[in-house]
Structure formats: structure tokens, C-alpha cells
Amino acid sequence: MVGSTKEQTENYPMGSIKIVISKPIEEHEEYHLLGKLSSLNLRKMHKHYPKPHFLPNDVEFPMKEYVFMGYDDGATMHIDFINRLMWQAQLKGSKTWFLRPPPECQNVCTPLSFLAEPGDVVLLDTRVWYHGTTTTPGQFSLSIQSEYG
């Protein structure tokens, strides 16, 4: 793959997203698109879904969001190295989330899992909680993620 994911996705007009979907991301074949969108494309996408209603009106949003889509796979257990808290909305298909507590909470907290279906929004500090996902077999999964704080 030539160039970074950001370079590959930032300049595509929204009408040609099919071009991006057909190219898996090198070393992350489970995702066919994972990247920061340009501010122009981000504004176009915002017309298709609202900010989650439970976030305060004055919450600050960075001008970046991520789109995750793919079939029959997911993300291995990890923590995120991002600047803010995140929310992720499941738009199509479903995926199971697996959470493990941070080391300082392991004596009190227990691992858990849950199924995110279309319309569900996950609000999680992914900088602290270890998390992984698997998409439901045979389903196409599409979700949007944004940082806030």
C-alpha cells in the first residue's frame, strides 16, 4: 500500500468510498478502512448521524473521527494511545466487545463482554481499559469513532 492510511483516505471524495473499501489496510487486513477523515469529508459525514445525546452540549470535539468496517474479524486486545476519551457508534452489523480492567483495578474489577448492535454507542476510556472486538460471523460491520473531552 502506498502512503499512510490518512493519505489514502483523506483525499477521496465521499462518492468514491467504494475505492477505499476494496483495499485492505496493510498489516490490518480485518479492516478495509480505518483512518482520519479530512475536515470536508467529516462535515459531510456528520449530516448522516448526530452527536450522542448524552454528551454535554459544550463538549469539545477534535476534527477527527474514525471509520471501522469489515467482515468476520475484529481487533485484538489492546489499549489506545489517543489524547481524549472516545465514543463509538455501531451503525451496521454487530460486534462483540471484550474488556479487561487495567492492572490497578484487577483485584476489584472483572473482565466483561457485550454485543454492540446498530444504534448502540459505546462510551469507554480506551486509554485505560484493554479492549478487543470480534464482528459477528457473516455480517458486515460498520462503526464510527470519535474522541471528545
C-alpha positions as CSV (number, residue, x, y, z in Angstrom):
1,M,0.0,0.0,0.0
2,V,1.4,3.4,-0.9
3,G,1.3,6.2,1.6
4,S,-0.3,6.2,5.0
5,T,-3.9,5.3,5.7
6,K,-4.6,9.0,6.3
7,E,-3.1,10.0,3.0
8,Q,-5.1,7.3,1.2
9,T,-8.5,8.2,2.8
10,E,-8.2,12.0,3.3
11,N,-8.4,13.0,-0.3
12,Y,-11.1,10.6,-1.5
13,P,-14.4,12.3,-2.3
14,M,-17.2,10.7,-0.3
15,G,-18.8,9.5,-3.6
16,S,-15.8,7.2,-4.3
17,I,-15.6,5.5,-0.9
18,K,-16.0,2.1,-2.8
19,I,-12.4,2.5,-4.0
20,V,-11.2,2.6,-0.4
21,I,-13.3,-0.3,0.8
22,S,-11.8,-2.6,-1.8
23,K,-8.3,-2.1,-0.4
24,P,-7.5,-3.8,2.9
25,I,-5.1,-2.0,5.2
26,E,-1.6,-3.4,5.2
27,E,-1.0,-5.4,8.4
28,H,-4.7,-4.9,9.4
29,E,-6.5,-6.9,6.7
30,E,-9.5,-7.2,9.0
31,Y,-10.3,-3.6,8.3
32,H,-10.9,-2.2,4.9
33,L,-11.0,1.4,6.0
34,L,-9.5,2.8,9.2
35,G,-8.4,6.4,9.1
36,K,-8.7,10.0,9.8
37,L,-11.1,11.8,7.5
38,S,-10.5,15.3,6.1
39,S,-12.5,18.1,7.7
40,L,-14.5,18.4,4.5
41,N,-15.5,14.7,4.4
42,L,-16.0,14.8,8.2
43,R,-18.6,17.6,7.8
44,K,-20.3,15.6,5.1
45,M,-20.4,12.5,7.3
46,H,-21.8,14.5,10.3
47,K,-25.0,15.0,8.2
48,H,-25.7,11.3,8.5
49,Y,-25.6,10.8,12.3
50,P,-26.0,13.1,15.3
51,K,-23.6,13.6,18.2
52,P,-24.6,11.2,21.0
53,H,-27.4,12.8,23.1
54,F,-25.8,12.0,26.4
55,L,-22.7,14.1,25.8
56,P,-22.8,17.7,27.1
57,N,-23.6,20.5,24.6
58,D,-20.3,22.2,25.4
59,V,-18.1,19.2,25.0
60,E,-15.1,19.8,22.7
61,F,-14.6,17.6,19.7
62,P,-11.4,17.3,17.7
63,M,-11.8,17.4,14.0
64,K,-11.1,13.7,13.5
65,E,-13.2,10.6,13.5
66,Y,-12.5,7.0,12.5
67,V,-14.5,4.6,10.4
68,F,-14.1,0.9,11.0
69,M,-15.6,-1.6,8.6
70,G,-15.0,-5.2,7.8
71,Y,-16.2,-8.8,7.8
72,D,-15.5,-11.8,10.0
73,D,-12.7,-10.4,12.2
74,G,-12.1,-7.6,14.7
75,A,-9.4,-6.0,16.8
76,T,-7.0,-7.9,19.1
77,M,-6.9,-6.9,22.8
78,H,-5.1,-3.5,23.2
79,I,-5.3,-0.1,24.7
80,D,-5.4,3.1,22.6
81,F,-2.8,5.9,22.6
82,I,-5.2,8.8,22.0
83,N,-5.5,12.2,23.6
84,R,-9.1,12.1,24.8
85,L,-12.0,9.8,25.8
86,M,-13.8,8.2,22.9
87,W,-17.3,7.1,21.9
88,Q,-18.0,4.5,19.1
89,A,-21.4,4.1,17.4
90,Q,-22.3,0.8,15.7
91,L,-24.1,1.7,12.5
92,K,-24.4,-1.6,10.7
93,G,-23.9,-5.3,11.7
94,S,-22.8,-6.1,15.2
95,K,-19.6,-6.8,17.1
96,T,-18.8,-8.2,20.5
97,W,-16.6,-6.1,22.7
98,F,-14.2,-7.8,25.2
99,L,-13.0,-5.6,28.1
100,R,-10.3,-6.3,30.7
101,P,-9.6,-4.0,33.6
102,P,-6.4,-2.0,33.9
103,P,-3.8,-3.6,36.2
104,E,-4.6,-1.3,39.2
105,C,-8.2,-2.5,39.1
106,Q,-7.8,-6.2,38.5
107,N,-8.4,-7.1,42.2
108,V,-11.8,-5.4,42.2
109,C,-12.9,-5.2,38.5
110,T,-13.7,-8.2,36.4
111,P,-13.5,-8.7,32.6
112,L,-16.7,-8.4,30.7
113,S,-18.1,-8.6,27.2
114,F,-21.2,-7.3,25.4
115,L,-22.7,-7.2,22.0
116,A,-22.9,-3.8,20.2
117,E,-25.8,-3.7,17.6
118,P,-26.8,-1.0,15.2
119,G,-27.8,2.1,17.2
120,D,-25.7,1.3,20.2
121,V,-23.0,3.7,21.3
122,V,-20.0,2.6,23.4
123,L,-18.5,5.2,25.8
124,L,-15.2,3.8,27.2
125,D,-11.8,5.1,28.3
126,T,-9.9,3.0,25.8
127,R,-6.6,4.6,27.1
128,V,-7.1,2.6,30.4
129,W,-9.3,-0.4,29.7
130,Y,-7.9,-3.1,27.5
131,H,-10.4,-4.0,24.7
132,G,-10.8,-6.1,21.7
133,T,-13.7,-6.9,19.3
134,T,-14.9,-9.6,17.0
135,T,-17.5,-8.9,14.3
136,T,-20.5,-11.3,14.1
137,P,-19.6,-14.0,11.5
138,G,-21.1,-13.4,8.1
139,Q,-22.1,-9.8,8.9
140,F,-20.6,-6.6,7.5
141,S,-19.7,-4.3,10.5
142,L,-19.6,-0.5,10.2
143,S,-18.9,1.8,13.1
144,I,-17.8,5.4,13.7
145,Q,-15.5,6.5,16.5
146,S,-14.7,10.0,17.8
147,E,-12.7,11.4,20.6
148,Y,-14.2,14.0,22.9
149,G,-13.3,15.9,26.1
